[in-house]
Amino acid sequence: IRLSNICNMKCRTCNSHYSSMWEHEDSRQGMKIIGIDKNVRSDYLQEILPHIQYMDMAYFAGGEPLIMDEHYNILDELDRRGRYDVVLIYNTNFSETRLKDRSVFEYWKLFDSVSVGASLDGAEEYAEYIRKGTDWNQVERNRVEMLKICPQVDFYISPTLSILNALHLPDFHQDWVDRGFIQAQDLNVNILQDPMHFRIDIAPSEYKAELSTVYLNHIQWLREQGDDLGRATQGFESAITFMNATDNTHLIDQFWRKTHELDDIRNENVLDVIPE
C-alpha cells in the first residue's frame, strides 16, 4: 500500500517519485516534479477498503506511511472489524510515530504480527545529513517509547548502504546493539544501486580495502553476538562482493558534482559531516 509520495524527508539517495520534499531541489535543477494530490489518495483508499475483509497482510510504504491519514484510516477499519490477525509490515523512516491524536504504537500493540523496517542510514549528524529532515534525538525517543508500549513488535534497521555511510554503518549498528535498541541480527542491508554516483563501488581501491577490512571485522563481531538469522552477516558479505566486483571510479567526479549541487542548495558541506 503505497498511497502517495508524501514524505517529510529529502534523502540524498532518493527522488521526487518517492518523496514530495524533493520537489524544491528538483525544480531548482530543472527536473520534472511528481506529486499525488489528496483526491487521488482518497480514491486509492476507497479502492482498498472493500478488500479489507479478505486481507491477510498489508505492506505499507511511501513516501512516508506514518504521516498519512489514509494509513491510520486503514488501521481504524481493521480495528473496527477486529482483524488483528492481519500481518502488518512497514518501510518507514521512523521519524514521526504520531499523527494528530493517534499514536501508531497504540495500534501496533493490538495486532498479532507487526514487522517494522526502519530506514536509518546512520546516527546523529550522518542521519541528519544523508536523510535530510531527520531529528536524530526524536528517532531515539521514538525507539525508547516503542520498547515501552509495544516491545513485541519485530523492529529492525533497514539502511541503504551508499558511499556516504559505508564506513560509519558498522559503528552505528554496534552502538544500537550495545544500547539495547536492537539485537545484532536486526539489520537488513540494502545495497544502493541507483543513483550510481552514490554506490559503494565508486570507491578507489585503497578505500575498498579499508572498507573490506572494517566489514570483515564487523562480520566477526556479528558471529560472536549470534546472528541467528544470518541477515546482517549476509548483508555485509554481499557488500564486500558487490563493492569489489566493479570499478566505477569514473563516477567519482559525478559524485562530487551532484554532492556539491545539493550542498549549495541546502547550505551544507559533506566534509563537515563525513570527512572520510
C-alpha positions in Angstrom: 0.0 0.0 0.0 2.0 3.0 -1.4 -0.7 5.7 -1.2 1.5 8.6 -2.3 4.9 10.2 -2.3 4.1 12.4 0.7 7.2 12.5 2.8 8.8 14.7 5.4 12.4 14.0 4.3 14.6 14.6 1.2 17.2 11.8 1.5 20.4 12.1 -0.6 19.8 8.9 -2.4 16.0 9.5 -3.1 14.0 11.5 -5.6 10.6 13.2 -6.1 9.0 9.9 -7.2 9.2 8.7 -3.6 9.4 12.0 -1.7 7.4 15.2 -2.1 10.1 17.0 -0.1 12.4 16.5 -3.1 10.3 18.9 -5.2 12.3 22.0 -4.3 15.6 20.5 -5.3 14.2 19.0 -8.4 12.7 22.3 -9.5 15.9 24.1 -8.8 17.7 21.7 -11.1 15.1 21.8 -13.9 13.7 18.3 -13.1 10.0 17.3 -13.5 8.1 17.5 -10.3 6.0 14.4 -9.4 3.1 14.7 -6.9 0.0 12.9 -5.9 -2.9 15.1 -4.7 -5.2 14.4 -1.8 -8.1 13.5 -4.0 -6.2 10.8 -5.8 -5.0 9.4 -2.4 -8.6 9.3 -1.3 -9.5 7.4 -4.4 -6.8 4.8 -3.7 -8.1 4.4 -0.2 -11.7 3.8 -1.4 -10.4 1.1 -3.7 -8.6 -0.6 -0.8 -11.4 -0.5 1.9 -13.8 -3.1 0.3 -11.0 -5.6 0.2 -10.1 -5.4 3.9 -12.3 -8.4 4.8 -10.1 -10.6 2.5 -6.8 -9.1 3.7 -4.1 -11.4 5.1 -1.2 -8.9 5.1 -0.6 -5.2 4.5 2.7 -3.8 3.5 2.9 0.0 4.0 5.5 2.1 2.2 5.6 5.6 0.8 6.6 8.3 0.8 6.3 8.0 4.5 3.3 6.0 5.6 3.2 7.1 9.2 2.4 10.7 8.3 -0.6 9.8 6.0 -4.2 10.0 7.3 -5.1 7.1 4.9 -2.7 4.7 6.7 -4.5 5.4 10.0 -7.9 5.1 8.4 -7.0 1.6 7.2 -5.8 0.7 10.7 -9.1 2.1 12.1 -11.1 -0.1 9.8 -9.0 -3.2 10.7 -9.6 -2.3 14.4 -13.3 -1.9 13.9 -13.6 -5.3 12.3 -11.3 -6.9 14.9 -8.9 -8.0 12.2 -5.9 -8.2 14.5 -4.8 -11.3 12.6 -3.7 -9.3 9.6 0.1 -9.1 9.3 1.4 -5.5 9.2 4.7 -4.8 7.5 6.3 -1.4 7.2 9.0 0.5 5.5 9.3 3.8 7.4 11.8 6.5 8.2 10.6 6.2 11.8 10.7 10.0 12.3 7.0 10.5 13.2 5.0 8.0 15.1 2.0 10.2 15.9 -0.5 11.9 13.6 -2.7 14.4 15.4 -4.1 12.5 18.4 -3.2 9.0 17.0 -0.1 7.0 18.1 0.9 4.2 15.8 2.3 2.3 18.8 -1.2 2.1 20.3 -2.4 0.4 17.2 0.6 -1.9 16.8 0.2 -3.4 20.3 -3.2 -4.7 19.2 -2.0 -6.8 16.3 -0.7 -10.4 16.4 2.2 -9.7 14.0 3.8 -6.4 13.1 7.2 -6.0 11.4 8.9 -2.6 11.1 11.9 -1.9 8.9 13.3 1.5 9.8 15.2 3.2 7.1 18.0 4.5 9.2 21.3 5.0 7.4 23.4 6.2 10.4 23.3 8.0 13.6 23.4 11.7 14.6 25.0 14.0 12.0 25.2 11.2 9.5 21.5 10.6 9.7 20.6 14.2 9.6 22.8 14.9 6.5 22.0 11.7 4.5 18.3 11.7 5.3 17.6 15.4 5.4 14.8 16.2 7.7 15.8 13.7 10.4 15.8 14.8 14.0 18.1 12.1 15.5 17.1 12.8 19.1 13.4 12.3 18.1 14.3 9.0 16.4 15.9 7.7 19.5 13.0 8.9 21.7 10.6 7.0 19.3 12.6 3.8 19.8 12.5 4.1 23.6 8.8 4.8 23.6 8.2 1.8 21.2 10.0 -0.5 23.5 7.8 0.6 26.4 4.4 0.4 24.6 4.8 -2.5 22.1 8.1 -4.3 22.7 6.8 -7.5 21.0 6.8 -5.8 17.5 9.6 -7.0 15.2 11.8 -4.0 14.7 14.9 -3.9 12.5 17.1 -1.3 10.9 17.0 -1.3 7.1 19.7 1.0 6.0 20.6 2.0 2.4 24.3 1.3 2.1 25.9 4.0 0.0 29.4 5.6 -0.3 28.0 8.2 2.2 27.6 5.8 5.2 29.9 3.0 4.1 32.5 3.4 6.8 30.0 4.6 9.5 27.3 1.9 9.3 29.1 -0.8 11.4 29.7 1.7 14.2 26.0 2.7 14.2 24.9 -0.9 14.2 27.1 -1.8 17.2 26.0 1.3 19.1 22.3 0.4 18.9 23.0 -3.2 19.9 25.1 -2.0 22.9 22.3 0.3 23.9 19.6 -2.5 23.7 17.7 -0.8 20.9 18.1 -3.9 18.6 19.6 -7.3 18.6 22.7 -7.9 16.4 20.6 -9.8 13.8 18.1 -6.9 13.5 19.7 -5.2 10.5 19.0 -5.7 6.8 21.5 -4.1 4.4 20.1 -2.6 1.2 23.0 -2.0 -1.2 22.3 1.1 -3.2 22.1 0.5 -6.9 20.9 3.9 -8.1 21.9 6.8 -8.3 25.1 5.1 -9.5 27.3 8.0 -8.3 26.4 7.2 -4.7 27.2 3.4 -5.0 30.0 1.9 -2.9 31.8 0.6 -5.9 32.9 4.1 -6.9 35.4 3.9 -4.1 39.1 3.8 -5.1 41.0 0.6 -4.4 42.6 1.7 -1.2 39.3 2.8 0.3 37.7 -0.5 -0.8 40.5 -2.3 1.0 39.8 -0.3 4.2 36.1 -0.9 3.9 36.6 -4.7 3.3 38.7 -4.9 6.5 36.1 -3.0 8.5 33.3 -5.2 7.2 35.2 -8.4 7.9 35.9 -7.3 11.5 32.2 -6.4 11.8 31.1 -9.8 10.5 33.3 -11.5 13.1 31.7 -9.3 15.8 28.3 -10.4 14.4 29.1 -14.1 14.6 30.3 -13.6 18.2 27.0 -11.8 19.0 25.0 -14.7 17.5 23.4 -13.5 14.2 20.8 -16.3 14.2 19.0 -15.1 11.1 22.3 -14.5 9.2 20.5 -11.5 7.7 23.1 -8.9 8.9 26.1 -11.1 8.2 25.0 -11.8 4.7 24.4 -8.1 4.1 27.9 -7.2 4.9 29.3 -10.2 3.0 27.3 -9.1 0.0 28.6 -5.6 0.3 32.2 -6.8 0.1 31.4 -8.8 -3.0 29.4 -6.1 -4.7 32.0 -3.4 -4.0 34.9 -5.3 -5.3 33.2 -6.7 -8.4 33.1 -3.5 -10.3 35.4 -0.5 -10.8 33.2 2.6 -11.0 35.8 5.2 -10.0 35.0 7.1 -13.2 31.8 8.2 -11.3 33.7 10.0 -8.6 33.7 13.3 -10.4 29.9 13.0 -10.8 29.6 12.2 -7.1 31.4 15.4 -6.2 29.4 17.5 -8.7 26.0 16.2 -7.5 27.0 16.4 -3.9 28.2 20.0 -4.2 25.0 20.9 -6.0 22.9 19.7 -3.1 25.3 21.1 -0.6 24.9 24.6 -2.2 21.1 24.3 -2.2 20.9 23.1 1.4 23.8 25.2 2.8 25.7 22.1 3.9 29.2 20.7 3.4 29.7 17.0 3.1 33.2 17.1 4.5 31.9 18.8 7.7 29.8 15.7 8.4 31.6 12.8 6.5 35.3 13.6 6.5 36.2 10.1 5.2 
